Every structure is written in C-alpha cells, then in structure tokens.
Amino acid sequence: SVATADAHAHLVRAVPAVDGVVGSSPDEVRMWFTQACEPQFSSVELRSSADVIVATGAVDPADHTQMVIPTRGLAAGHYTVIWRATSVDTHHSEGRFGFDVKP
C-alpha cells in the first residue's frame, strides 16, 4: 500500500523555542512549518499573560514555510503564540505555544 502524506502544515520549530525562556526581548518570533502556508489564509498573534494581543505576524513573503511576528521591546513575562495555517492544498491547522521573557 502507498502511504499518504499528511496534508497539513505542522509546526516544526520556533525561535524562541516552544516553552522556552529568553533573557531579553527577541526581535521576532519565527516559526517553521512542514508545508508552505497560504499568506492570505494564515495568521499568527502574540498574546501577553493578560491575554492581550501585543503583536501580530504573517507568513514570511520570502519563504511561505515560515511565519514571523516582529516583537521588539517585549516586557518581561509569559507570552502565548497562537497560529492558524492554511496549507497550499487548503487544509487547515492551528496551534499555540508559550515562551517567557526573563526580567
């Protein structure tokens, strides 16, 4: 039998790392996916511990397998990244992960 490939864009890795801790505000949050994402149907946001959206991002125009959120000047605390991806074959996937910025 022929195995069918999973047709969803899944998160491979992120910087800052999933559940990671960084010593200062990163310049960006960057995520890598298993498939290219459709920019107009994919989104990502960064929320503070108070569940307030502090930044939003988009699919990287140079590489559709990546999403980027500009994040200069984040205060110390816990942040949650919430992403929704639509792969080029129109399958949807979504997820979330957190990271902490040390004081």
N, C-alpha and C positions, 0 to 999 in steps of 0.2 A: 504494500500500500504506500501511497505517497503522502507524506506529512504535509499539512497545510501550514503556511507561515501565519503567525499571529499578526493580524492586520491593524493592530492598534499602536499608536505612538506611546511608548512607555518611557518613563524617566530612567535614564541610565546612571547619571551622577549629577551633582550640583556643587557649585562653589559660591558661598560657604557650603560645607558638607551638610547633608541631611542630619539633623540633630547635632550639628557641630557647634563649636564655640570659637569666636574670633575675638582678638584682643582690641580691635578698633573697628570703626565703621568700614565695611567694604565699599569700594567704588561702584560695585554692581553685584547682583545675584545672577549667575549664569547657570542654565540647565541644559543638559544634553539628552536627546531623545533617540529612541531606536528607529524612528522614521521621520521623514520631513513632515512638518506641520503646515497647514494652510493658514497664512497670516491673517486673513480676514475672518476666520472662524476659530481662532485660538486666542487665549488671553491668559494673563498672569497678573496677580496682585500681591502686594506685601502688606500684611496687617500687623499692627502693634499688639502688645499684650492686652490692650483695652479694646481690641477688635476694630480699630480704626484703620482705614486704608491709608498707608503712608506713602506708597509708591505703586505705580503700575508699569507693566512692561509689555513686550511684544516679541514676536518671532524675529530673530536676527535676519535682516534683509540679505546678508552675505551668506548665511547658512541656515536653511529652514529646518535643520535638525536641532537648532538651539533656540532658546528663549532667553531674553535678557531684561532685567529690571535695573535701571540706574538708581543707586541708593546712597549717594554721597550725604554724609552728615547724619547718619542714624545715631540716635541716643542709645545709651546702654539699655539692655533689656532683652526680652524674648520677642521674636518675630515669627510669623507664620506665612509661608508662601503657599498660595492657592492657585493651581494651574488647571486650565481646561484646554485640551488639544484636540484638534480635528486633523487626522492624517490625510494625506493626499487622496486616499481612497475613501474618504468621508466617514471613517469610523471615529467615534468619539472616545476619549478617555479623560480622566481627571484625577487629581490627587492633591495632597498637601503635605508639607513638611515644615519643621521648625528649625530655628537656629538661635543662638544667643550671642549678643554683643556684650563683652565684659565692660564694666565701668572703667 
